[in-house]
Amino acid sequence: MTKTCFTVGMITGIVIGAVTGMLMDPIKDKQAKNMKKGATKAFRTLGSIIDTIIEK
């Protein structure tokens, strides 16, 4: 393995690792709260729909 190939491989690995890290970065607190709030609303709506179907 030549020194150039090793350097190119290292740079490629660093770039791919950085991109993966950015994609897997945890969601900001505000976004997480909004998602949690939306999920709660969705489950409440789903629950009320199921209750309505059961009552009929």
Residue pairs with C-beta under 8 A, 6 or more apart in sequence:
26 32
27 35
